[in-house]
Amino acid sequence: MPTTQISLIREHTEKIVPPRALWVSFELGRPLGVPSDAAFQNRVLISALELLEAPSGPVLTDYPEDAPPVDGPAALVCPVNFDLPASEMGDAEKLSASFLEELTLMRPWYDMAVSKRMRTTVGLSGMESDAMGSFVAGFLGGGVPSSEDDLSLGDRFKLAVEDLKSFYFEAATAQPGQEGADSDTLSDWFWRETVAGKVLFAVRDAHARSEDASLRLVVTRSLIPRTYSSFSPFDTSRQSG
């Protein structure tokens, strides 16, 4: 059966040697370019499908266009402004309360995003936003919330965190003018500016030596992206500066 694909990392495709591949120079996670540009996306798809006409392979072709620039602000404007005082960041109870309030205030933006796009990537954990928030907050201060399924504690926590990030990203980009925010802007906003990001840093610190091996593996290996691993939201000198 003839197959074709779109490649975002040329070096990987050169090693895998698939039958037909179209390499594109776009941002990771956006194999068709930028959102809401149907004409550009169609050109990419047509180019990939045209590779099926090649009589034999392997074929690796470079797409000739770069993705068009995205108009909009250089930094994400958060739909909820929650400036948590540095003095409260180390207090698990206050941090949890601020996080759950932030989550509640983000919900209308998330609902707007789902209504507009008619889809969502939230749902891996099977939890509604309030239950998801309570579950994640339950790990603050070294706590361990109960889980009534067959998944390990680490796996259940990881699914809840993936849903939490998707919830925030979708809610943030529902704000007018933010629809085209790129992944770097969203990540920077989430990990540096939101209470949710601060909660995940606190959970990492609280459970880095957890007796539960599955949880310890998640919080030390994959919870905080390497880009932000040395960032400290609890640095009071940074907060006051």
Residue pairs with C-beta under 8 A, 6 or more apart in sequence:
2 19
2 20
2 52
3 18
3 19
3 20
4 19
4 20
4 21
4 22
4 48
4 49
4 51
4 52
5 18
5 20
5 21
5 22
5 48
6 21
6 22
6 23
6 24
6 31
6 32
6 44
6 48
7 13
7 21
7 22
7 23
7 24
7 60
8 23
8 24
8 26
8 28
8 31
9 28
10 23
10 60
10 62
13 21
13 23
13 60
14 60
17 58
18 57
18 58
19 57
19 58
19 59
20 51
20 52
20 54
20 57
20 58
20 59
21 51
21 58
21 59
21 60
21 61
22 44
22 47
22 48
22 51
22 61
22 62
22 63
23 60
23 61
23 62
23 63
24 31
24 33
24 44
24 63
24 67
25 62
25 63
25 66
25 67
26 32
26 33
26 66
26 67
27 67
27 182
27 183
28 183
29 183
30 67
30 183
31 44
32 40
32 41
32 44
32 45
33 40
33 41
33 44
33 67
33 68
34 40
34 67
34 68
34 70
34 180
35 179
35 180
36 179
36 180
37 68
40 65
40 67
40 68
43 65
44 63
47 61
47 63
51 59
51 61
70 180
70 181
70 182
71 180
72 177
72 178
72 179
72 180
72 181
73 177
73 178
74 185
75 185
75 188
75 189
76 172
76 178
76 181
76 185
76 186
76 188
76 189
77 175
77 177
77 178
78 172
78 189
78 193
78 194
79 106
79 109
79 171
79 172
79 174
79 175
80 102
80 105
80 106
80 109
82 98
82 101
82 102
82 105
82 194
82 195
84 95
84 98
84 195
84 198
85 239
86 234
86 236
86 239
86 240
87 236
88 94
88 95
88 98
89 95
89 198
89 202
89 233
89 234
89 239
90 234
92 140
92 141
92 143
92 202
93 141
95 140
95 195
95 198
95 199
95 202
96 137
96 140
96 199
98 195
99 133
99 136
99 137
99 195
99 196
99 198
99 199
100 130
100 133
100 134
100 137
102 194
102 195
102 196
103 129
103 130
103 133
103 167
103 196
104 130
106 129
106 167
106 168
106 171
107 129
107 171
109 171
109 172
109 174
109 175
110 120
110 122
110 129
110 167
110 170
110 171
110 174
112 171
112 174
113 120
113 170
113 171
113 173
113 174
114 120
114 170
116 174
117 170
120 166
120 170
121 166
121 170
122 129
122 163
122 166
122 167
122 170
123 163
124 159
124 162
124 163
125 132
125 135
125 156
125 159
125 160
125 162
125 163
127 135
127 160
127 163
129 167
132 160
132 163
132 164
132 167
133 164
134 145
135 145
135 156
135 157
135 160
136 157
136 160
136 161
136 164
136 199
136 200
136 203
137 199
138 144
138 145
139 145
139 157
139 203
139 206
139 207
140 199
140 202
140 203
140 206
141 206
142 206
142 207
144 153
144 212
144 215
147 153
147 156
149 156
151 159
152 212
152 214
152 215
153 212
153 214
153 215
154 212
154 213
154 214
154 215
154 216
154 217
154 218
155 214
155 218
157 215
157 218
157 219
158 218
158 222
158 223
161 200
161 223
164 196
165 190
168 190
168 194
168 196
169 186
169 190
172 178
172 181
172 186
172 189
172 190
173 179
173 180
173 181
173 186
187 225
187 227
187 228
190 196
190 197
191 197
191 224
191 225
191 228
191 231
192 228
192 231
192 233
197 233
198 233
198 234
200 223
200 224
201 224
201 231
201 232
201 233
201 234
202 234
203 219
203 223
204 219
204 220
204 223
204 224
207 215
207 216
207 219
208 216
208 219
208 220
209 216
210 216
210 219
232 238
